[in-house]
Amino acid sequence: MDRRWGAEGEYGTGGGNLVSEESMHNLQIAEDLCRKGKPNDAVPYLMIALKDKNNFDAEIKMAFLSPDLFFSVEVLESAEARARALLIQHLGADCFNDCGPCVGKFWDILLTRPYMRVLEALVRMYFETKQYGKAATTIIEMLRLCPGDNMQQRAWLGPLLIRAGRPADALFFCQTWIQFAGKGTLIKGGTAFRAPSDKLLSPDSEEQYAQYPAGNLAHTAALAAFKLWGPCPQAAQLLRIAARTNPAILARIIGRRAQPVEGKMTPRARNGPEDAHDYLWIAQDLWMEPAVWDWACTADPNVLGAILRCCTRPECTAEETEATQFKRCAACQQVMYCGLACQKADWTRHKPDCRKQMEYKKMLKNIANHKPPTDAVGRG
């Protein structure tokens, strides 16, 4: 998110004047150069920005540009300690205490935002260096400070807990978010861990799970249940639900598609191909373990029915006979065809919807950057 277009653009980074204008100006130049694919040109500006020790966003950017990931971890851990001390200095000694005035409100308090961004960056670097326990612990702290999960870390926590040998906590976390969706703020963002439920869901509850707007949690719940209890009816039920929430995830798993090598991290509609891509980037290898993959393919006959697709051209009756057999429209990623002939024949009908979807994605991107939505539509 471009901070120039949000509250921090108006009130200063972190909502105050803790970072000099010169430092922020050079960071903005560096960030713009990185967006243009010129990271080497950005480094001199970052070096100037880093002269201000309160510019933690510059340290984050430098950490991501470093080829030495373990050095990046050290940089970010140092930044976290200093940013924490700065918050205590300005918000009070009890600002990190559960009973203090700030815990539960982080991110809403502008001054805390650079600190939260440092934690987010640490999660990524811990993941990249396979320090999964530390990554999970960092997200748990983020959710304690900001239970509403403004930084959308819940998709990461479940797979990280499984990697850290904590499938029961992963399952409890996913169950908690799905069961309490939209019903208020969860205690510690769903990380007040207890034993997960081992009961089969009623038909009504199964439908509720299937309608949850974050299919990555349903998939993690199924995987965690299998890791915890083996090929049991509970795990099979969760897998069936997962296949309904975002079929693209299991389709790529069962179809043995290559794991994405990096995340897209772009604005998107929930449970779309971008969501599937990012979830598989952080979790697909867990699903490709032989025992897990065999179970995913055979646990429930309804799973395959949920992920196999029909050709989008209305006049065509072709259906997939294996996962990910048909190709998606490269532009909108919303429709799929049995072959190039059907794609060409359907273009006149699909073209308006395709352009509308591309405009919608532009609008989401601009909203994420706090730019006027009108910038996103009606062009080209």
Solvent accessible surface area in square Angstrom, and as a share of the most:
residue,aa,sasa,rsa
1,M,136,0.61
2,D,12,0.06
3,R,35,0.13
4,R,86,0.31
5,W,122,0.43
6,G,18,0.17
7,A,37,0.29
8,E,12,0.05
9,G,43,0.41
10,E,132,0.59
11,Y,125,0.48
12,G,22,0.21
13,T,14,0.08
14,G,2,0.02
15,G,29,0.28
16,G,20,0.19
17,N,144,0.74
18,L,44,0.22
19,V,20,0.12
20,S,54,0.35
21,E,155,0.70
22,E,117,0.52
23,S,4,0.02
24,M,24,0.10
25,H,107,0.48
26,N,13,0.07
27,L,0,0.00
28,Q,44,0.20
29,I,50,0.25
30,A,0,0.00
31,E,17,0.07
32,D,45,0.23
33,L,31,0.15
34,C,29,0.17
35,R,132,0.48
36,K,143,0.61
37,G,58,0.56
38,K,98,0.42
39,P,57,0.36
40,N,127,0.65
41,D,75,0.39
42,A,0,0.00
43,V,54,0.31
44,P,77,0.48
45,Y,78,0.30
46,L,0,0.00
47,M,106,0.47
48,I,65,0.33
49,A,0,0.00
50,L,37,0.18
51,K,159,0.67
52,D,29,0.15
53,K,142,0.60
54,N,48,0.25
55,N,1,0.01
56,F,8,0.03
57,D,7,0.04
58,A,0,0.00
59,E,17,0.08
60,I,23,0.12
61,K,51,0.22
62,M,35,0.16
63,A,1,0.01
64,F,78,0.32
65,L,53,0.27
66,S,19,0.12
67,P,135,0.85
68,D,74,0.39
69,L,63,0.31
70,F,129,0.54
71,F,102,0.43
72,S,0,0.00
73,V,9,0.05
74,E,110,0.49
75,V,28,0.16
76,L,0,0.00
77,E,63,0.28
78,S,57,0.37
79,A,0,0.00
80,E,36,0.16
81,A,58,0.45
82,R,83,0.30
83,A,3,0.03
84,R,83,0.30
85,A,60,0.47
86,L,28,0.14
87,L,6,0.03
88,I,67,0.34
89,Q,133,0.59
90,H,85,0.38
91,L,47,0.23
92,G,26,0.25
93,A,90,0.70
94,D,58,0.30
95,C,0,0.00
96,F,12,0.05
97,N,70,0.36
98,D,86,0.45
99,C,125,0.75
100,G,16,0.15
101,P,79,0.50
102,C,7,0.04
103,V,25,0.14
104,G,33,0.32
105,K,112,0.48
106,F,0,0.00
107,W,34,0.12
108,D,103,0.53
109,I,46,0.23
110,L,38,0.19
111,L,33,0.17
112,T,0,0.00
113,R,41,0.15
114,P,15,0.09
115,Y,4,0.01
116,M,2,0.01
117,R,30,0.11
118,V,0,0.00
119,L,8,0.04
120,E,63,0.28
121,A,5,0.04
122,L,7,0.04
123,V,3,0.01
124,R,70,0.26
125,M,4,0.02
126,Y,14,0.05
127,F,24,0.10
128,E,62,0.28
129,T,15,0.09
130,K,148,0.63
131,Q,45,0.20
132,Y,42,0.16
133,G,37,0.36
134,K,102,0.43
135,A,0,0.00
136,A,0,0.00
137,T,83,0.48
138,T,16,0.09
139,I,0,0.00
140,I,37,0.19
141,E,42,0.19
142,M,6,0.02
143,L,1,0.01
144,R,39,0.14
145,L,0,0.00
146,C,7,0.04
147,P,15,0.09
148,G,49,0.47
149,D,5,0.02
150,N,75,0.38
151,M,25,0.11
152,Q,96,0.43
153,Q,10,0.04
154,R,25,0.09
155,A,24,0.18
156,W,25,0.09
157,L,0,0.00
158,G,0,0.00
159,P,2,0.01
160,L,2,0.01
161,L,0,0.00
162,I,13,0.07
163,R,52,0.19
164,A,40,0.31
165,G,60,0.57
166,R,80,0.29
167,P,26,0.17
168,A,34,0.26
169,D,28,0.15
170,A,0,0.00
171,L,0,0.00
172,F,17,0.07
173,F,0,0.00
174,C,0,0.00
175,Q,16,0.07
176,T,16,0.09
177,W,28,0.10
178,I,1,0.01
179,Q,62,0.28
180,F,98,0.41
181,A,41,0.32
182,G,89,0.86
183,K,141,0.60
184,G,59,0.57
185,T,104,0.60
186,L,19,0.10
187,I,133,0.67
188,K,82,0.35
189,G,0,0.00
190,G,3,0.02
191,T,8,0.05
192,A,37,0.29
193,F,54,0.23
194,R,169,0.62
195,A,92,0.71
196,P,18,0.11
197,S,50,0.32
198,D,71,0.37
199,K,153,0.65
200,L,101,0.50
201,L,37,0.19
202,S,57,0.37
203,P,114,0.72
204,D,120,0.62
205,S,36,0.23
206,E,27,0.12
207,E,73,0.33
208,Q,76,0.34
209,Y,3,0.01
210,A,10,0.07
211,Q,118,0.53
212,Y,13,0.05
213,P,65,0.41
214,A,6,0.05
215,G,0,0.00
216,N,21,0.11
217,L,0,0.00
218,A,1,0.01
219,H,0,0.00
220,T,1,0.01
221,A,0,0.00
222,A,0,0.00
223,L,1,0.00
224,A,0,0.00
225,A,0,0.00
226,F,25,0.11
227,K,74,0.31
228,L,62,0.31
229,W,88,0.31
230,G,18,0.17
231,P,108,0.68
232,C,23,0.14
233,P,87,0.55
234,Q,44,0.20
235,A,0,0.00
236,A,16,0.12
237,Q,14,0.06
238,L,12,0.06
239,L,0,0.00
240,R,56,0.20
241,I,0,0.00
242,A,0,0.00
243,A,0,0.00
244,R,106,0.39
245,T,11,0.07
246,N,2,0.01
247,P,28,0.17
248,A,11,0.09
249,I,1,0.00
250,L,0,0.00
251,A,8,0.06
252,R,81,0.30
253,I,0,0.00
254,I,22,0.11
255,G,28,0.27
256,R,147,0.54
257,R,82,0.30
258,A,83,0.65
259,Q,63,0.28
260,P,18,0.11
261,V,141,0.81
262,E,110,0.50
263,G,18,0.18
264,K,89,0.38
265,M,101,0.45
266,T,63,0.37
267,P,41,0.26
268,R,48,0.18
269,A,42,0.33
270,R,113,0.41
271,N,40,0.20
272,G,13,0.12
273,P,18,0.12
274,E,12,0.05
275,D,19,0.10
276,A,2,0.01
277,H,44,0.20
278,D,18,0.10
279,Y,3,0.01
280,L,0,0.00
281,W,17,0.06
282,I,6,0.03
283,A,0,0.00
284,Q,2,0.01
285,D,59,0.31
286,L,13,0.07
287,W,0,0.00
288,M,52,0.23
289,E,66,0.30
290,P,108,0.68
291,A,67,0.52
292,V,3,0.01
293,W,45,0.16
294,D,77,0.40
295,W,15,0.05
296,A,0,0.00
297,C,42,0.25
298,T,109,0.63
299,A,30,0.23
300,D,15,0.08
301,P,121,0.76
302,N,89,0.45
303,V,2,0.01
304,L,79,0.39
305,G,57,0.55
306,A,23,0.18
307,I,3,0.01
308,L,44,0.22
309,R,82,0.30
310,C,76,0.45
311,C,9,0.05
312,T,38,0.22
313,R,59,0.21
314,P,85,0.54
315,E,127,0.57
316,C,27,0.16
317,T,127,0.74
318,A,36,0.28
319,E,114,0.51
320,E,9,0.04
321,T,112,0.65
322,E,111,0.50
323,A,10,0.07
324,T,23,0.13
325,Q,80,0.35
326,F,16,0.07
327,K,128,0.54
328,R,79,0.29
329,C,7,0.04
330,A,90,0.70
331,A,49,0.38
332,C,0,0.00
333,Q,46,0.20
334,Q,84,0.37
335,V,24,0.14
336,M,20,0.09
337,Y,8,0.03
338,C,54,0.32
339,G,34,0.32
340,L,115,0.57
341,A,83,0.64
342,C,12,0.07
343,Q,62,0.28
344,K,141,0.60
345,A,68,0.52
346,D,4,0.02
347,W,108,0.38
348,T,117,0.68
349,R,111,0.41
350,H,7,0.03
351,K,69,0.29
352,P,81,0.51
353,D,77,0.40
354,C,4,0.02
355,R,130,0.47
356,K,134,0.57
357,Q,35,0.15
358,M,67,0.30
359,E,57,0.26
360,Y,84,0.32
361,K,35,0.15
362,K,98,0.42
363,M,53,0.24
364,L,36,0.18
365,K,118,0.50
366,N,23,0.12
367,I,84,0.42
368,A,35,0.27
369,N,31,0.16
370,H,86,0.39
371,K,65,0.28
372,P,72,0.45
373,P,66,0.42
374,T,103,0.60
375,D,53,0.28
376,A,3,0.02
377,V,63,0.36
378,G,70,0.68
379,R,157,0.57
380,G,118,1.13
